[in-house]
Amino acid sequence: MDEGDWLIERFEQHRSHLRGVAYRMLGSVGDADDALQEAWLRIHHHDPDGIENVQAWLTSVVGRVCLNMLRARRRDGTSGQTHVPDPVVVLDGTTDLNQQVLVADSVGLALQVVLDSLNPEERLAFVLHDVFGVHFAEIAQVLDRSDASAQQLASRARRRVRGMPEPDADLERQRAVVAAFFAASRDGNFDALLEILDPEIELRIDGGVLRRGSSRTLRGANAVAAHTATYSKWYPFVRPALVNGAAGAVVVTGKNVLAVMAFTVTNGKIVHIDVLTDPDRLNRPSSWRRWR
């Protein structure tokens, strides 16, 4: 086996980890796979001599590719648009091990929204150090900055993330709250909805280009409860799912995916609902279809 083949073999061994890094950096399953392909091409003929920790080195390579992709988003003006990141979904009863690994490495969709608000350098420093334990010296090399500068970037990002509510650890409790949400929506029970919605709840809906009129952000329990009549007609088509590791739902009619809904449940109350209804992204071969 030549040196290039040895490094490619190590890449394949760490692919699941690297995909998790790319997803947290980019918030898109399809973009994460594109980043891995670019990283694979970069290392194909690289001399492995001098690489002490292969996983850390590969993580830095993928991080650099993702950093360039995030900077490109900024230049073309797409990064500032309000959107729901690509969800990572495992339907109840699914045994897709690859998808389960990605769910295990993912963070809540509401936190992905906060990560999307960071600048590319802050996001890289935070994700690589705080999430994946990469040393600041290696992060500084990726950013072409000093160690102290890399630490400052991670610290700024950490302050932005710190205010995010922690989801309840009990997954069954989360599922019970989500089930109660859909039952109350179906019955039009406004009071029952207010019982399970946090007073400061935020509802974010991304309809994409084709459903631009449905995209919106609502805040406050009354506004969100009033809007949930929209979901009453979905009730017969709701399938429970894990969405980014938390209780959520997929709305499917026949072969058509209408929505993926992610819930953040804290202290028995729903504090965030993130809804993706963009038909283009939901039915993209590189993302949703592999989750079925």
C-alpha positions in Angstrom: 0.0 0.0 0.0 1.5 3.4 -1.0 1.4 6.4 1.3 -1.6 8.0 -0.4 -3.7 4.8 -0.1 -2.8 4.6 3.6 -4.1 8.1 4.2 -7.3 7.5 2.2 -7.9 4.3 4.3 -7.6 6.3 7.5 -10.0 8.9 6.0 -12.6 6.2 5.4 -12.1 4.9 8.9 -12.9 8.4 10.3 -15.6 9.3 7.8 -18.5 9.3 10.2 -16.6 11.6 12.6 -15.6 13.9 9.8 -19.1 14.1 8.5 -20.3 15.1 11.9 -17.7 17.9 11.9 -18.7 19.1 8.5 -22.4 19.1 9.4 -21.9 21.1 12.5 -19.8 23.6 10.5 -22.2 23.9 7.6 -25.6 23.0 8.9 -26.3 21.1 5.7 -26.1 17.4 5.0 -25.5 17.9 1.3 -22.9 20.6 1.9 -21.2 18.3 4.5 -20.9 15.5 2.0 -19.5 18.0 -0.6 -16.9 19.1 2.0 -15.8 15.5 2.6 -15.4 15.0 -1.1 -13.2 18.1 -1.4 -11.2 17.0 1.6 -10.7 13.5 0.2 -9.3 15.1 -3.0 -7.0 17.3 -1.1 -5.4 14.5 0.9 -5.3 12.0 -2.0 -1.6 12.5 -2.7 -0.5 14.0 0.6 2.6 12.7 2.3 1.5 11.3 5.7 5.0 11.6 7.2 4.9 13.9 10.1 1.2 13.4 10.9 1.1 12.5 14.6 -2.6 12.3 15.2 -4.5 11.3 12.0 -8.0 12.1 13.2 -7.0 15.5 14.5 -5.2 16.3 11.2 -8.1 15.1 9.1 -10.5 17.1 11.2 -8.4 20.2 10.5 -8.4 19.5 6.8 -12.2 19.2 6.8 -12.5 22.3 9.0 -10.4 24.3 6.4 -12.6 23.2 3.6 -15.8 24.1 5.6 -14.3 27.5 6.5 -13.8 28.3 2.8 -17.4 27.2 2.0 -18.7 29.4 4.8 -16.7 32.4 3.5 -18.1 31.8 0.0 -21.6 31.9 1.5 -20.9 35.3 2.9 -19.6 36.6 -0.3 -22.6 35.5 -2.3 -25.0 36.9 0.3 -26.7 33.7 1.3 -25.4 33.4 4.8 -27.5 36.2 6.2 -30.8 34.7 5.2 -33.1 33.4 7.9 -33.5 29.7 7.5 -33.8 26.3 9.2 -30.6 24.2 8.8 -30.9 20.8 7.2 -32.3 18.5 9.9 -30.8 15.1 10.6 -33.7 12.7 10.9 -34.1 9.1 12.1 -37.7 7.9 11.8 -38.9 5.7 14.8 -38.0 2.2 13.9 -35.3 3.1 11.4 -32.1 1.0 11.6 -29.9 3.1 9.3 -26.6 3.0 11.3 -24.9 5.7 9.3 -27.8 8.1 10.0 -27.9 7.2 13.7 -24.2 8.0 14.0 -24.8 11.4 12.4 -27.7 12.0 14.8 -25.4 11.1 17.7 -22.8 13.7 16.5 -25.4 16.4 15.8 -26.7 19.2 17.9 -30.2 20.5 18.3 -31.6 22.3 15.3 -32.2 25.5 17.4 -28.5 25.5 18.3 -27.6 25.0 14.6 -29.5 28.2 13.9 -27.3 30.0 16.5 -24.2 28.5 14.9 -25.4 29.9 11.5 -25.4 33.4 13.0 -21.6 33.2 13.9 -19.1 34.4 11.4 -17.1 31.7 9.7 -14.0 32.1 11.9 -15.9 32.1 15.2 -17.9 29.0 14.1 -14.7 27.1 13.2 -13.0 27.9 16.4 -16.0 27.0 18.5 -16.9 23.8 16.7 -13.4 22.4 16.4 -12.4 23.3 20.0 -15.5 23.1 22.2 -17.2 20.3 20.3 -14.4 18.2 18.9 -11.6 19.0 21.2 -9.1 20.2 18.6 -6.2 22.2 20.2 -6.1 25.9 19.6 -2.6 25.6 18.1 -4.1 23.5 15.3 -7.1 25.8 14.9 -4.8 28.8 14.7 -3.0 27.1 11.7 -6.3 26.6 9.9 -7.2 30.3 10.5 -3.7 31.6 9.9 -3.9 33.5 13.2 -2.3 33.3 16.6 -3.3 30.9 19.3 -4.6 33.8 21.4 -6.7 35.0 18.5 -8.2 31.6 18.0 -9.1 31.4 21.7 -10.8 34.9 21.5 -12.9 33.7 18.5 -14.1 30.6 20.4 -14.8 32.7 23.5 -17.0 35.1 21.5 -18.9 32.2 19.9 -19.3 30.6 23.4 -21.0 33.7 24.7 -23.5 33.6 21.9 -24.2 29.9 22.4 -24.4 30.1 26.2 -27.9 31.4 26.4 -29.4 28.5 24.5 -31.8 26.4 26.7 -30.7 22.9 27.5 -33.2 20.2 26.2 -34.6 17.8 28.7 -32.4 14.7 29.0 -35.4 12.4 29.2 -36.3 11.6 25.5 -39.6 9.9 26.5 -40.6 13.1 28.3 -39.8 15.1 25.2 -41.9 12.7 23.1 -44.8 13.1 25.4 -44.8 16.9 25.2 -44.5 16.7 21.4 -47.5 14.3 21.2 -49.5 16.6 23.5 -48.7 19.5 21.1 -50.1 17.7 18.1 -53.1 16.5 20.0 -53.9 20.0 21.2 -53.4 21.4 17.7 -55.7 18.8 16.3 -58.4 19.6 18.8 -57.9 23.3 18.6 -57.4 23.3 22.4 -55.8 26.7 22.9 -55.5 26.4 26.6 -53.8 23.0 26.4 -51.3 24.5 24.0 -50.5 27.4 26.3 -49.8 24.8 29.0 -47.0 23.2 27.1 -45.6 26.3 25.3 -42.9 28.4 27.0 -44.1 32.0 27.2 -41.0 33.1 25.2 -41.2 30.3 22.6 -39.9 30.9 19.1 -41.3 29.3 16.0 -39.2 29.4 12.9 -40.6 28.2 9.5 -38.5 27.8 6.4 -40.5 27.3 3.2 -37.6 27.9 0.8 -38.1 29.6 -2.6 -41.2 27.5 -3.5 -43.0 28.3 -0.3 -41.5 31.7 0.5 -44.9 33.0 1.7 -44.9 30.4 4.5 -41.5 31.4 5.9 -41.8 33.3 9.1 -40.6 33.6 12.7 -43.1 34.0 15.5 -42.4 34.7 19.2 -44.5 34.2 22.3 -46.9 31.5 23.3 -50.1 33.3 22.2 -48.8 33.9 18.7 -47.5 30.4 18.3 -50.6 28.8 19.7 -52.8 30.8 17.3 -50.7 29.6 14.4 -50.9 25.9 15.3 -54.3 25.6 13.6 -52.1 25.2 10.5 -50.9 21.8 11.8 -54.3 20.3 12.7 -54.7 19.0 9.1 -51.3 17.4 9.3 -52.2 15.2 12.3 -53.1 12.0 10.4 -49.7 12.2 8.5 -47.4 12.9 11.5 -44.7 10.3 12.0 -42.6 10.5 15.2 -38.9 10.9 14.6 -35.6 11.9 16.1 -34.6 15.2 14.7 -31.0 16.2 15.5 -31.2 13.8 18.5 -34.4 15.2 20.0 -38.1 14.4 19.8 -39.6 15.6 16.5 -41.9 14.7 13.7 -42.0 14.2 9.9 -45.2 14.9 8.0 -45.6 12.5 5.1 -48.5 12.0 2.7 -47.8 9.0 0.4 -44.4 9.7 -1.0 -44.5 13.4 -0.4 -42.7 14.9 2.5 -44.5 18.0 3.7 -42.4 19.0 6.7 -39.8 18.1 9.2 -40.4 19.6 12.7 -37.8 19.9 15.4 -38.8 20.7 19.0 -36.7 21.9 21.9 -38.3 20.8 25.1 -36.9 22.3 28.4 -38.4 21.7 31.8 -41.5 20.1 30.1 -42.1 23.2 28.0 -41.5 23.7 24.3 -39.1 26.6 23.9 -38.3 26.3 20.2 -40.0 24.8 17.1 -38.1 24.7 13.9 -40.1 23.7 10.8 -38.6 22.9 7.4 -41.3 22.9 4.6 -39.0 23.7 1.7 -40.0 21.0 -0.9 -36.7 21.4 -2.8 -34.6 20.5 0.3 -37.0 17.9 1.7 -36.9 15.9 -1.5 -33.3 16.4 -2.5 -31.6 13.1 -3.2 -28.6 13.9 -1.2 -30.5 14.6 2.0 -34.1 13.5 2.7 -34.3 10.4 0.5 -31.4 8.7 2.3 -33.3 9.1 5.6 -36.4 7.1 4.4 
